[in-house]
Amino acid sequence: MLTLDQIFSLLQESSQPVVPIASDYPAGYKTPWHSDTLGQLTGILSGSQIVATEQGTWVVPPQRAVWIPAHQPHQVEVTKSALRCDLFITPEMSRSLPSRVTVMQISPLVRELILEIMKLPRPYDEKGAHGRLIQVLLDQLIESPVDPLYLPFTSELRLKGILDFYYDNPSDNRSLQDWADTLGMSVRTLSRLFESQLGMNYTTCRQQIRLLMAVRKLSEGASASRVALEVGFQSQSSFTALFRRTFGVTPKQYFTVS
């Protein structure tokens, strides 16, 4: 396992536009909040990780990678032992990549390109075959489909309390009225707070958390039937239907390299 300080040291030693770094990380590993002068594409070959930024939270299973632009404060938590592949990319080389944190779907071609780049010598030949390999990867990433699911961050204490509660208790079914009573406010005021602070209503927000927790549990090896009940769906079929509406595929297909 490479520590954050060791990674920063490797980055400082390199003057190349793309720096590949691979390492194993145990479950429970969590970085402090930090930012880099380079953009970071972080993906895992196995396991599961969560990426948090000032804008929101993303769950990143295998077959997905998260793009973190340069200077974006973030924190990474490994929830299941992971073999992680990171590509640190200069702003000049990553101009065509998204300007915000994004979870990308990783095709078999992109996966193989990343694995080959991890094997490059240091320093690699930027002007020859090595550089062309990296450019092919960047071209493929520009075209990679983007996952739609993440949970916006809020510093509003009442909403943050509700979100934190559902992270720990995603199957809880209390209503918006229940929360309004608990917080001593009207349903209308609380509903407006969700819309203004998170850009979604209460029901959608709870569904987003449930799906995020479901992706995390599925990536850790739990069955779809078990996950559906654990995160609050009445049946596996209702869970699969919402999953398909959100991602365009079933839970099984989501974790299949095709």
ZIMOFEN-V975019 format. One record per pair of residues at least 6 apart in sequence whose C-alpha atoms are under 8 Angstrom apart, sorted by sequence separation. I is the first residue (numbers start at 0). J is the second residue. If there is no record, write none. Layout:
# ZIMOFEN-V975019
i->I j->J
i->I j->J
This chain:
# ZIMOFEN-V975019
i->50 j->56
i->51 j->57
i->59 j->65
i->123 j->129
i->124 j->130
i->125 j->131
i->153 j->159
i->165 j->171
i->179 j->185
i->193 j->199
i->194 j->200
i->217 j->223
i->227 j->233
i->228 j->234
i->232 j->238
i->242 j->248
i->243 j->249
i->49 j->56
i->50 j->57
i->123 j->130
i->179 j->186
i->193 j->200
i->227 j->234
i->228 j->235
i->242 j->249
i->243 j->250
i->246 j->253
i->10 j->18
i->49 j->57
i->50 j->58
i->193 j->201
i->227 j->235
i->242 j->250
i->49 j->58
i->50 j->59
i->176 j->185
i->217 j->226
i->240 j->249
i->48 j->58
i->49 j->59
i->119 j->129
i->176 j->186
i->179 j->189
i->190 j->200
i->216 j->226
i->224 j->234
i->239 j->249
i->47 j->58
i->48 j->59
i->175 j->186
i->190 j->201
i->224 j->235
i->227 j->238
i->239 j->250
i->47 j->59
i->48 j->60
i->223 j->235
i->47 j->60
i->116 j->129
i->213 j->226
i->6 j->20
i->46 j->60
i->47 j->61
i->175 j->189
i->213 j->227
i->45 j->60
i->46 j->61
i->175 j->190
i->43 j->59
i->45 j->61
i->116 j->132
i->42 j->59
i->43 j->60
i->44 j->61
i->116 j->133
i->213 j->230
i->43 j->61
i->44 j->62
i->212 j->230
i->42 j->61
i->43 j->62
i->52 j->71
i->53 j->72
i->42 j->62
i->43 j->63
i->52 j->72
i->53 j->73
i->69 j->89
i->112 j->132
i->210 j->230
i->1 j->22
i->42 j->63
i->43 j->64
i->52 j->73
i->69 j->90
i->112 j->133
i->209 j->230
i->0 j->22
i->1 j->23
i->42 j->64
i->51 j->73
i->52 j->74
i->209 j->231
i->0 j->23
i->1 j->24
i->41 j->64
i->42 j->65
i->50 j->73
i->51 j->74
i->113 j->136
i->0 j->24
i->40 j->64
i->41 j->65
i->50 j->74
i->51 j->75
i->112 j->136
i->40 j->65
i->41 j->66
i->50 j->75
i->157 j->182
i->40 j->66
i->49 j->75
i->50 j->76
i->175 j->201
i->3 j->30
i->39 j->66
i->40 j->67
i->48 j->75
i->49 j->76
i->109 j->136
i->223 j->250
i->38 j->66
i->39 j->67
i->48 j->76
i->49 j->77
i->38 j->67
i->39 j->68
i->48 j->77
i->49 j->78
i->68 j->97
i->84 j->113
i->38 j->68
i->39 j->69
i->47 j->77
i->48 j->78
i->68 j->98
i->109 j->139
i->37 j->68
i->38 j->69
i->46 j->77
i->47 j->78
i->48 j->79
i->66 j->97
i->68 j->99
i->109 j->140
i->37 j->69
i->38 j->70
i->46 j->78
i->47 j->79
i->67 j->99
i->68 j->100
i->210 j->242
i->36 j->69
i->37 j->70
i->46 j->79
i->47 j->80
i->48 j->81
i->66 j->99
i->67 j->100
i->84 j->117
i->217 j->250
i->35 j->69
i->36 j->70
i->46 j->80
i->47 j->81
i->66 j->100
i->67 j->101
i->158 j->192
i->34 j->69
i->35 j->70
i->45 j->80
i->46 j->81
i->65 j->100
i->66 j->101
i->158 j->193
i->34 j->70
i->35 j->71
i->45 j->81
i->46 j->82
i->65 j->101
i->66 j->102
i->169 j->205
i->218 j->254
i->34 j->71
i->35 j->72
i->44 j->81
i->45 j->82
i->65 j->102
i->66 j->103
i->103 j->140
i->106 j->143
i->34 j->72
i->43 j->81
i->44 j->82
i->45 j->83
i->64 j->102
i->65 j->103
i->105 j->143
i->33 j->72
i->34 j->73
i->43 j->82
i->44 j->83
i->63 j->102
i->64 j->103
i->104 j->143
i->169 j->208
i->170 j->209
i->32 j->72
i->33 j->73
i->43 j->83
i->44 j->84
i->63 j->103
i->64 j->104
i->103 j->143
i->104 j->144
i->165 j->205
i->169 j->209
i->32 j->73
i->33 j->74
i->42 j->83
i->43 j->84
i->63 j->104
i->64 j->105
i->103 j->144
i->104 j->145
i->155 j->196
i->32 j->74
i->41 j->83
i->42 j->84
i->62 j->104
i->63 j->105
i->103 j->145
i->104 j->146
i->166 j->208
i->31 j->74
i->41 j->84
i->42 j->85
i->59 j->102
i->62 j->105
i->102 j->145
i->103 j->146
i->153 j->196
i->165 j->208
i->169 j->212
i->30 j->74
i->31 j->75
i->41 j->85
i->62 j->106
i->93 j->137
i->96 j->140
i->101 j->145
i->102 j->146
i->153 j->197
i->29 j->74
i->30 j->75
i->40 j->85
i->41 j->86
i->57 j->102
i->96 j->141
i->101 j->146
i->152 j->197
i->29 j->75
i->30 j->76
i->39 j->85
i->40 j->86
i->95 j->141
i->151 j->197
i->162 j->208
i->166 j->212
i->29 j->76
i->39 j->86
i->40 j->87
i->28 j->76
i->29 j->77
i->39 j->87
i->40 j->88
i->62 j->110
i->27 j->76
i->28 j->77
i->38 j->87
i->39 j->88
i->27 j->77
i->28 j->78
i->37 j->87
i->38 j->88
i->26 j->77
i->27 j->78
i->37 j->88
i->38 j->89
i->25 j->77
i->26 j->78
i->27 j->79
i->37 j->89
i->38 j->90
i->24 j->77
i->26 j->79
i->36 j->89
i->37 j->90
i->25 j->79
i->26 j->80
i->150 j->204
i->25 j->80
i->26 j->81
i->38 j->93
i->24 j->80
i->25 j->81
i->23 j->80
i->24 j->81
i->150 j->207
i->23 j->81
i->24 j->82
i->149 j->207
i->150 j->208
i->170 j->228
i->23 j->82
i->24 j->83
i->148 j->207
i->170 j->229
i->172 j->231
i->22 j->82
i->23 j->83
i->169 j->229
i->170 j->230
i->171 j->231
i->21 j->82
i->22 j->83
i->169 j->230
i->170 j->231
i->21 j->83
i->22 j->84
i->149 j->211
i->168 j->230
i->169 j->231
i->170 j->232
i->21 j->84
i->148 j->211
i->20 j->84
i->21 j->85
i->19 j->84
i->20 j->85
i->19 j->85
i->20 j->86
i->19 j->86
i->18 j->86
i->19 j->87
i->17 j->86
i->18 j->87
i->17 j->87
i->18 j->88
i->17 j->88
i->16 j->88
i->17 j->89
i->16 j->89
i->17 j->92
i->16 j->92
i->57 j->148
i->58 j->149
i->57 j->149
i->56 j->149
i->57 j->150
i->55 j->149
i->56 j->150
i->55 j->150
i->56 j->151
i->21 j->117
i->55 j->151
i->56 j->152
i->19 j->116
i->20 j->117
i->54 j->151
i->55 j->152
i->148 j->245
i->19 j->117
i->54 j->152
i->147 j->245
i->53 j->152
i->54 j->153
i->147 j->246
i->52 j->152
i->146 j->246
i->15 j->122
i->13 j->122
i->15 j->125
i->17 j->133
i->78 j->215
i->79 j->219
i->78 j->219
i->107 j->256
i->106 j->256
i->107 j->257
i->106 j->257
i->58 j->211
i->57 j->211
i->60 j->214
i->60 j->215
i->58 j->214
i->59 j->215
i->58 j->215
i->61 j->218
i->60 j->218
i->48 j->215
i->47 j->215
i->47 j->218
i->46 j->218
i->47 j->219
i->46 j->219
i->62 j->254
i->61 j->254
i->62 j->255
i->60 j->254
i->62 j->256
